[in-house]
Amino acid sequence: MFGRRASDMASGTHYRSERVSAVNGQYFFSTREGTLEGPYFTRVDTEREIAYYIRRMKQYEGILALRGR
């Protein structure tokens, strides 16, 4: 997949992969920033937290954009 986030300096090839993983009955998700978030008790909890994480990151990017004005 070819694409670029607004914060990326150059475009590149990005491969989609499963973000949710289970280890010893606990669920985690990986981020583009290279962090592993969790543990969560269920996959549903994990997917809800992914949505919250994405929302927080977008808010953070918005704050940075306002400061850059």
DSSP file (Angstrom, degrees, kcal/mol; ACC not computed):
  #  RESIDUE AA STRUCTURE BP1 BP2  ACC     N-H-->O    O-->H-N    N-H-->O    O-->H-N    TCO  KAPPA ALPHA  PHI   PSI    X-CA   Y-CA   Z-CA
    1    1 A M              0   0    0      0, 0.0    13,-3.0     0, 0.0     2,-0.5   0.000 360.0 360.0 360.0 129.9    0.0    0.0    0.0
    2    2 A F  E     +A   13   0A   0     11,-0.2     2,-0.3     9,-0.1    11,-0.2  -0.845 360.0 120.8 -98.5 133.1    1.4    3.4   -1.0
    3    3 A G  E     -A   12   0A   0      9,-1.4     9,-1.3    -2,-0.5     2,-0.4  -0.983  41.5-140.6-177.1 170.3    0.5    6.2    1.3
    4    4 A R        -     0   0    0     -2,-0.3     2,-0.2     7,-0.2     7,-0.1  -0.979  12.7-138.2-150.5 132.6    1.6    9.0    3.5
    5    5 A R    >   -     0   0    0     -2,-0.4     3,-1.5     5,-0.2    -2,-0.0  -0.553  34.9-111.7 -80.5 156.1    0.5   10.4    6.8
    6    6 A A  T 3  S+     0   0    0      1,-0.3    -1,-0.1    -2,-0.2     0, 0.0   0.819 118.9  52.0 -58.4 -30.7    0.6   14.2    7.1
    7    7 A S  T 3  S+     0   0    0      2,-0.0    -1,-0.3     0, 0.0     2,-0.2   0.570  87.4 101.3 -85.4  -8.7    3.4   13.9    9.7
    8    8 A D    <   -     0   0    0     -3,-1.5     3,-0.1     1,-0.1    -4,-0.0  -0.549  63.8-148.7 -77.6 140.2    5.6   11.6    7.5
    9    9 A M  S    S+     0   0    0     -2,-0.2     2,-0.3     1,-0.2    -1,-0.1   0.870  80.2  15.5 -75.5 -37.7    8.4   13.4    5.7
   10   10 A A  S    S-     0   0    0      0, 0.0    -1,-0.2     0, 0.0    -5,-0.2  -0.965  83.0-107.6-137.1 152.3    8.4   11.1    2.6
   11   11 A S        +     0   0    0     -2,-0.3     2,-0.3    -7,-0.1    -7,-0.2  -0.384  45.2 162.9 -75.0 159.5    5.9    8.6    1.2
   12   12 A G  E     -A    3   0A   0     -9,-1.3    -9,-1.4    -2,-0.1     2,-0.5  -0.937  43.0 -74.7-160.6-180.0    6.7    4.9    1.4
   13   13 A T  E     -A    2   0A   0     -2,-0.3     2,-0.4   -11,-0.2   -11,-0.2  -0.789  43.6-170.5 -91.3 127.1    5.3    1.5    1.2
   14   14 A H        -     0   0    0    -13,-3.0     2,-0.5    -2,-0.5   -10,-0.0  -0.967   8.9-151.7-120.1 133.4    3.2    0.5    4.2
   15   15 A Y        -     0   0    0     -2,-0.4     2,-0.2   -13,-0.0    -2,-0.0  -0.895  16.0-130.0-106.6 130.2    2.0   -3.1    4.8
   16   16 A R        +     0   0    0     -2,-0.5     2,-0.3     3,-0.0    -2,-0.0  -0.553  34.2 169.6 -76.6 140.2   -1.2   -3.7    6.7
   17   17 A S        -     0   0    0     -2,-0.2     2,-0.3     0, 0.0     0, 0.0  -0.950  44.8 -78.9-143.9 164.9   -1.0   -6.2    9.5
   18   18 A E        -     0   0    0     -2,-0.3    12,-0.1     1,-0.2     0, 0.0  -0.493  35.5-164.6 -65.7 125.0   -3.1   -7.3   12.4
   19   19 A R        +     0   0    0     -2,-0.3    11,-1.8    10,-0.1     2,-0.4   0.712  67.0  74.4 -85.6 -21.1   -2.8   -4.8   15.1
   20   20 A V  E     +B   29   0B   0      9,-0.2     2,-0.3     7,-0.1     9,-0.2  -0.790  57.7 174.1 -99.4 133.4   -4.3   -7.0   17.9
   21   21 A S  E     -B   28   0B   0      7,-2.5     7,-2.6    -2,-0.4     2,-0.5  -0.968  20.9-141.1-133.9 153.1   -2.4   -9.9   19.4
   22   22 A A  E     +B   27   0B   0     -2,-0.3     2,-0.4     5,-0.2     5,-0.2  -0.954  17.5 178.5-117.0 131.6   -3.1  -12.2   22.2
   23   23 A V  E >  S-B   26   0B   0      3,-3.0     3,-1.9    -2,-0.5    -2,-0.0  -0.976  73.6 -20.8-134.1 118.4   -0.5  -13.4   24.7
   24   24 A N  T 3  S-     0   0    0     -2,-0.4     3,-0.1     1,-0.3    -1,-0.1   0.868 127.7 -50.2  50.9  42.0   -1.4  -15.7   27.5
   25   25 A G  T 3  S+     0   0    0      1,-0.3     2,-0.4     0, 0.0    -1,-0.3   0.514 117.8 109.5  79.2   4.5   -5.1  -14.7   27.3
   26   26 A Q  E <   -B   23   0B   0     -3,-1.9    -3,-3.0    13,-0.0     2,-0.3  -0.891  60.4-135.8-113.6 146.7   -4.4  -11.0   27.4
   27   27 A Y  E     +BC  22  40B   0     13,-2.7    13,-2.0    -2,-0.4     2,-0.3  -0.790  23.0 174.2-107.9 144.9   -4.8   -8.7   24.4
   28   28 A F  E     -B   21   0B   0     -7,-2.6    -7,-2.5    -2,-0.3     2,-0.4  -0.919  15.3-149.5-136.9 159.5   -2.5   -6.0   23.1
   29   29 A F  E     -BC  20  37B   0      8,-2.1     8,-3.2    -2,-0.3     2,-0.3  -0.996  11.8-137.9-133.6 147.9   -2.4   -3.7   20.1
   30   30 A S  E     - C   0  36B   0    -11,-1.8     2,-0.2    -2,-0.4     6,-0.2  -0.724  17.1-147.6-100.6 151.6    0.6   -2.3   18.3
   31   31 A T    >   -     0   0    0      4,-2.1     3,-1.6    -2,-0.3    19,-0.0  -0.717  27.3-113.6-114.3 163.9    0.8    1.3   17.0
   32   32 A R  T 3  S+     0   0    0      1,-0.3    -1,-0.1    -2,-0.2    -2,-0.0   0.782 116.6  64.5 -63.2 -26.6    2.4    3.0   14.1
   33   33 A E  T 3  S-     0   0    0      2,-0.1    -1,-0.3     1,-0.1    -3,-0.0   0.521 121.2-108.2 -77.2  -3.9    4.7    4.7   16.6
   34   34 A G  S <  S+     0   0    0     -3,-1.6     2,-0.2     1,-0.3    -2,-0.1   0.633  74.8 131.2  89.8  15.1    6.1    1.3   17.5
   35   35 A T        -     0   0    0      2,-0.0    -4,-2.1     0, 0.0     2,-0.5  -0.662  51.2-139.1 -98.4 158.3    4.5    0.9   20.9
   36   36 A L  E     -C   30   0B   0     -2,-0.2     2,-0.4    -6,-0.2    -6,-0.2  -0.973  22.4-159.5-115.3 115.8    2.6   -2.1   22.3
   37   37 A E  E     -C   29   0B   0     -8,-3.2    -8,-2.1    -2,-0.5     3,-0.2  -0.768  33.4 -11.4-101.7 139.9   -0.5   -1.0   24.3
   38   38 A G  E     -     0   0B   0     -2,-0.4   -10,-0.2     1,-0.2     2,-0.1  -0.887  33.0-127.1 141.2-169.9   -2.2   -3.2   26.8
   39   39 A P  E     +     0   0B   0      0, 0.0     2,-0.3     0, 0.0    -1,-0.2   0.458  45.8 172.9 -86.2 156.6   -2.9   -5.7   28.3
   40   40 A Y  E     -C   27   0B   0    -13,-2.0   -13,-2.7    -3,-0.2     3,-0.0  -0.899  34.4-130.1-124.5 156.2   -6.7   -5.8   27.9
   41   41 A F  S    S+     0   0    0     -2,-0.3     2,-0.3   -15,-0.2    -1,-0.1   0.829  85.0  21.4 -80.0 -32.7   -9.0   -8.5   29.0
   42   42 A T  S  > S-     0   0    0      1,-0.1     4,-2.0   -15,-0.1     5,-0.1  -0.895  73.1-117.8-133.1 162.9  -11.0   -9.0   25.8
   43   43 A R  H  > S+     0   0    0     -2,-0.3     4,-2.7     2,-0.2     5,-0.2   0.865 116.6  56.8 -65.5 -35.6  -10.6   -8.3   22.1
   44   44 A V  H  > S+     0   0    0      2,-0.2     4,-2.1     1,-0.2    -1,-0.2   0.927 106.9  48.3 -61.7 -45.1  -13.7   -6.0   22.3
   45   45 A D  H  > S+     0   0    0      1,-0.2     4,-2.3     2,-0.2    -1,-0.2   0.911 111.8  51.1 -58.5 -42.8  -12.0   -4.0   25.0
   46   46 A T  H  X S+     0   0    0     -4,-2.0     4,-1.9     1,-0.2    -2,-0.2   0.916 109.5  48.2 -63.7 -45.0   -8.8   -3.8   22.9
   47   47 A E  H  X S+     0   0    0     -4,-2.7     4,-1.7     1,-0.2    -1,-0.2   0.863 110.7  51.9 -66.8 -35.0  -10.7   -2.6   19.8
   48   48 A R  H  X S+     0   0    0     -4,-2.1     4,-2.0    -5,-0.2    -1,-0.2   0.913 109.6  49.8 -63.7 -42.5  -12.5    0.0   21.8
   49   49 A E  H  X S+     0   0    0     -4,-2.3     4,-2.7     1,-0.2    -2,-0.2   0.825 105.1  57.7 -67.3 -31.7   -9.1    1.2   23.2
   50   50 A I  H  X S+     0   0    0     -4,-1.9     4,-2.6     2,-0.2    -1,-0.2   0.936 106.8  48.5 -61.5 -45.3   -7.7    1.3   19.6
   51   51 A A  H  X S+     0   0    0     -4,-1.7     4,-2.2     1,-0.2    -2,-0.2   0.912 112.7  47.8 -61.6 -42.5  -10.5    3.8   18.7
   52   52 A Y  H  X S+     0   0    0     -4,-2.0     4,-2.5     2,-0.2    -1,-0.2   0.907 111.2  51.4 -62.8 -42.3   -9.7    5.9   21.8
   53   53 A Y  H  X S+     0   0    0     -4,-2.7     4,-2.5     2,-0.2    -2,-0.2   0.925 110.0  48.3 -61.8 -46.2   -6.0    5.8   21.0
   54   54 A I  H  X S+     0   0    0     -4,-2.6     4,-2.3     1,-0.2    -1,-0.2   0.916 111.5  50.5 -61.8 -43.2   -6.6    7.0   17.4
   55   55 A R  H  X S+     0   0    0     -4,-2.2     4,-2.2     1,-0.2    -1,-0.2   0.916 110.8  49.0 -61.4 -43.5   -8.9    9.8   18.7
   56   56 A R  H  X S+     0   0    0     -4,-2.5     4,-2.5     1,-0.2    -2,-0.2   0.908 110.5  50.7 -62.6 -41.9   -6.2   10.9   21.2
   57   57 A M  H  X S+     0   0    0     -4,-2.5     4,-2.4     1,-0.2    -1,-0.2   0.892 110.0  49.6 -65.0 -39.3   -3.5   10.9   18.5
   58   58 A K  H  X S+     0   0    0     -4,-2.3     4,-2.1     2,-0.2    -1,-0.2   0.900 111.5  49.1 -65.6 -39.9   -5.7   13.0   16.2
   59   59 A Q  H  X S+     0   0    0     -4,-2.2     4,-2.3     2,-0.2    -2,-0.2   0.913 110.7  50.9 -63.3 -42.3   -6.4   15.5   19.0
   60   60 A Y  H  X S+     0   0    0     -4,-2.5     4,-2.4     1,-0.2    -2,-0.2   0.914 109.9  49.0 -61.2 -44.9   -2.7   15.7   19.8
   61   61 A E  H  X S+     0   0    0     -4,-2.4     4,-2.2     1,-0.2    -1,-0.2   0.878 110.2  52.7 -63.0 -37.4   -1.8   16.4   16.1
   62   62 A G  H  X S+     0   0    0     -4,-2.1     4,-2.0     2,-0.2    -2,-0.2   0.898 108.8  49.1 -64.1 -41.0   -4.5   19.1   16.1
   63   63 A I  H  X S+     0   0    0     -4,-2.3     4,-2.0     2,-0.2    -2,-0.2   0.919 111.1  49.7 -64.4 -43.5   -3.0   20.7   19.2
   64   64 A L  H  X S+     0   0    0     -4,-2.4     4,-1.5     1,-0.2    -2,-0.2   0.892 109.1  52.5 -62.7 -38.8    0.5   20.6   17.6
   65   65 A A  H  < S+     0   0    0     -4,-2.2     4,-0.4     1,-0.2    -1,-0.2   0.892 108.7  50.1 -65.2 -38.7   -0.9   22.2   14.4
   66   66 A L  H >< S+     0   0    0     -4,-2.0     3,-1.0     1,-0.2    -1,-0.2   0.880 109.4  51.2 -66.8 -37.2   -2.5   25.0   16.4
   67   67 A R  H 3< S+     0   0    0     -4,-2.0    -1,-0.2     1,-0.2    -2,-0.2   0.794 103.1  60.4 -69.1 -27.8    0.8   25.7   18.2
   68   68 A G  T 3<        0   0    0     -4,-1.5    -1,-0.2     1,-0.2    -2,-0.2   0.568 360.0 360.0 -77.4  -8.4    2.7   25.8   14.9
   69   69 A R    <         0   0    0     -3,-1.0    -1,-0.2    -4,-0.4    -2,-0.1   0.484 360.0 360.0 -70.5 360.0    0.6   28.8   13.6
